[in-house]
Amino acid sequence: MSNKDDRFPADPEIRFTIDCDDLDFALEGFIEKQGYRLYSIFPADRPREAIVEREGAYVKLEKVRDADPETDDEAPLDEIVVNRPGDSEWHEGRAGMQYRDLLPGRAGGRLIASHIRIPEGGPVPDYVHFHKVDFQVIYCLSGSCKLVYESQGEPFEFSAGGCVLQPPGIRHRVLECSDGFEVLELSSPAEHATYADHDLELPNGPSETEKEFNGQRFHKHEAKDETVGVSNLGLEAVSDGKILGNLVRSNGSGLREMIADASDAFFVYVIAGNVEITRAGSEPETLAAGSSLFVPPYAQPDLGAAEATALVFRLKF
């Protein structure tokens, strides 16, 4: 099933809207005490809207918004953005997950880059859900979790060095995780709806590796043992060319060749070691592990690394 109308529901008719100071508290009241069930939540990293449903009646809960200096979706796409550990704070997101925003400004609303963690292992309070996105990629930085996806067979372990492409609309669920589970997630657009699917049980049958979801296919890349060089994460073909990804291990060679196509945007995340960036007219800067770099089209800084491991994503907006 690849048609968007088949994958995503139409906007429901809202019976009434309620403003609330504490969205989690309001959701708990409607779900646990009044028998509603979650229909959708928006956005996943910092929820401010949720729709609940009971017997065909839909109610929207809206969080009273404060000014948020970290996020400005009107920021232009032509700025290089550097983010270092400590530049952005952790906050609570969907299903008890903690998020750190790596790209304030969100590339003009085109991209959200999130460092996500679940500090304590065990069952995850997740549910079968899906996202209305153009593309979504998750790379495991540390720890492991058990995931299950629609039409992809039995649950599997997603561990450090692994990467998945979640096609638009594919149903999935996080079942459990280890202590210290952390991932990098890239999604476009920056703000998108997450829908609950209460009618589908996962797993839902054998794996269908060629099944398309809105023109894309599910893809799982597993960690490899190479110590130096470039590992292609295999994202280009399965994402219909929307995102390309490489894991780069450098022992002296530069990273500049990885961002040679000036017409595309790039996102770089430093996993280990140090990456040096030199912008036009500026002194070199050092990006340590946990730092990230967004490079807009036609803005090519010079990148180099004496010894580093970094993720380099090429983005087609």
N, C-alpha and C positions, 0 to 999 in steps of 0.2 A: 504494500500500500504506500504509494509515494505522493499522492495528491495532498496538497496542504489542507483542503477542506476535510479530508478524511482523517488527518493527523491532529488537527486543532479544532476545538469546539467554537461555535459562534458565541459572541458575547451574550451572556444571559440577561434577561430583564430583571433589573434590580428593584426589589419591592421597597426598600428604604435603606438609607445610609446613616451610619452612626459614627460620630467623631469620638475618639478615645485617646487618652494620654498613654495608656499601656496596652499595646496591641496584643502581646502575649496573654495578658490577664483577660482581655475581652474575648480572645479566641477560646481560651480555656472555659470561660463561662458558657459560651454558645455551644461548644462541642461536648463538654463533660456534663453540663447541667441541663441544657435545653435540647439535646439530641440532634443538633446540626452536625454536618460533616464538612470538612474543608473542601472547597472547590478550587480556589487558586490563591496564590500569594505573590506579592510583587513589591520590590525586587528581592531576590533571594539573599543578597549579601547584607541588606539593611532594610528589612520589611517595613513598609509603611501602609500597605493596603492588603486586605484579605477579603475574599468572598466566601461565605458559608452558605450551605443549602440544606433545606429540610422539606421533603415532600413537594419538590418543585418550586419552593419559594426561596429566593436568593436575597441575602443581606450583605451589604458591603460595610466593612469596618475600615475606617481611615484614621491613621495616627495623626495627631496634631503635630505639624512639622515645625521644628526649630530651624533657624538658619544653620546650614552645614558648611563650614568653610573648607572642608576637605574635598567636596564634590562640586564640580561646576561643569555640567554637560554642555555648556555653550563655549567652553574653551576651544581655541582654534586647533586645527590639525597640524600646524606648521611648526610646533615647538618640540625640541628635544626635551625629554623628561627623565631625570635621574631620581631614583628612589633608593634610599639606603635604610638598613635596619634601624628602627627608631624614628624614621621620618613620618610614619603613620601608625596609629594605635590599633590594637585589636578590639573588635566589637562583636557582639552576638548577632548571628544571622539565623537562617532557616535551620530547623531541626537540631538546635543546640550547637551548631558548628560555629567556630570562631573565625572571623575574617580580618585580613589586613589588606587595605587598598594599596596596590602598587602603582596605580595610574590615576592620581587625582586629575580631574579634567576629562578623563575617559575618552581622549582623542575625539573631542567634539561629539560624544555620545556613541561613537562607533565601537568602542572596545572597553571591556572591563577586565582587568588583570588582578586576580585575587590570590593571596597566600592564605590558605585555609588549613586549620588544624583542629584536631580533636585530642586534647591532652590525655584524657583517661580512656583506656580501652574498655571493650565490652560491647553489648548490644547498642545499636544506634537507633534513636527514636525517629526513624525515617519511615516513609510509606512509598508505595508505587507512585511515581510522578513522572512528568516530562516537561520540557522547556520549549518555549517558542523562540528559537534562535536561528541565526544564519549559519553559525558554526560554534562548536564548543569542544575544547581540548583540555584534558586533565593529565598532568604529569605527577607521579608520586615521588616526593622528595625524601620521605623517611617513613618508617613503619609499614604497616600493611592494613588492608581491609578486605572484606568479602563483599563482592558486588554481584548483582544479577541483572540481566538485561533481556528485554523482549526479543524473542526469536533467536537468542544466542546460547541456548542450552542451559546447563546447570550453573549455579553460582561458582565464581572463581576468585582466587586470591589476587589482589592488586597490590603489588609491593614496590619498594624503592627501585627507581629506574624504569618502571613501567609507565606506559602512556596509553590513553584511550581517546578516540574520537567518538563523541556522542552525537549522532546525526539528529537533525531537528525532529522532535516529536517522538523519539524512541523512549518507551517506558523503561524505567529502571529503579533500582533501590539499593541503598547502602544497608547491609545487614549487621555487620559488626566490625570492629577495628581493634588494632593493637594500641598500646600506650604510645604516645608521641607520633601519631599519624599526621602527616602534613602533605599537602599537595599544592601545586600551582595550577590555577584554572584560568583559561582565556576564553571569553565568550563575546560574541557580537550578535546584536547590538549590546551596548553597555547595560541597559535596563530592559529586562524581558520578563514575561510572566512564567511562573511555574504552576502547573496544574496537577492536582491529585487525580489518580485513576483508581477508584474504589472497586471497579468491576473486573479488573484483570489481576489474576494471580500469577506470580512469577516464581519459578520458571514456567513457561507456557508451551514447552515442547522442545524438539531437537533444534540444533543450531542451523540457521539458514544464512550462510556467510555472504551470499550474493544479494540478499534482500535489501532493497533501497528504501530509505526514509527521506522524502523530499529531495531526491536526487543524490543522496549521500549514503554511505554504508558504514556500519559499525566497524571499528578497527581497534585491535589490541596489539601494542608493541611491548615486548618483554625485554628486560635489561640484558645487555650482552657484556662479555668479559674484556673487550678491548680496553687497553690502557691509554692509547694515543690515537688520535685521528678523528674522523667524523662518522657518526652513526645517523643514518637517515631514519626518521621515525615513521616514515611511510604514510604521511598524512595527505599528500597532494592529490593522489588519484581518488581516494575514498571521500575527500571533502569537496569534490568537483572543482579542485584548484583554488579553493578559498583560503587555505592555510598550508604552509609547508613548515616542517620542523626538523632540526638537526641537533644532536648532542655533540658538542665539540670538546675534545680533550686536547689541550695544547701543551707542548713542552718547549716552547720557544717560537713557534710559528704564530703569526698574527691572525686576528679574526677578521681583518678588513675585507678579505675576499668573500666572506659570508654575507656582507651587506653591499655587494657590488651593484645590484640593480636599483638605480636611483628612483625608479618610478613606483617602487613598493615601499610600504611601511614595514618596520621590523621591531620585534620585541626581544630583548636579551635578558636572561636571568642567570646570575652567577651562582653556581652550586658550590664550588670550592675554588680556593686560590684567589688571585686578584686579576682583574681586567683593567687595563689603562685606556682611558678615553681622552682624546684631544679634539676639542671643538675649534672651529675656525676662530682665530684671534684670541684664544684662551690658552692657559697653561694646562698641562696634562692633569687629569684627575684619576684617582684610584678607586675602583669599585670592588669592595671586598665581598666575600660570600654572603648571600642574602640580599644583595643589591640587584636592581633591575634598571633597564634602559629602554625607553621607547624612542625610536628614530622615525620621524615622519618621512613621507616621500620627498626626494630631492634634497635631503639634509644628511649628508654622509660624513659623520665624524670618523676619525682614525681610531681603530681599535687594535689593541695588542695585548698579549699575555705572555709572561715568562713561564708560568705554569698555572693552568686554570682548567676548570670544567664548567662549561656554560651551555645553556639552551639558547638557540637562535631560531626564532619563528619569523617567517616572511608572511605578511598579511596582505590579502587582496580585498580592499574595501571598495 
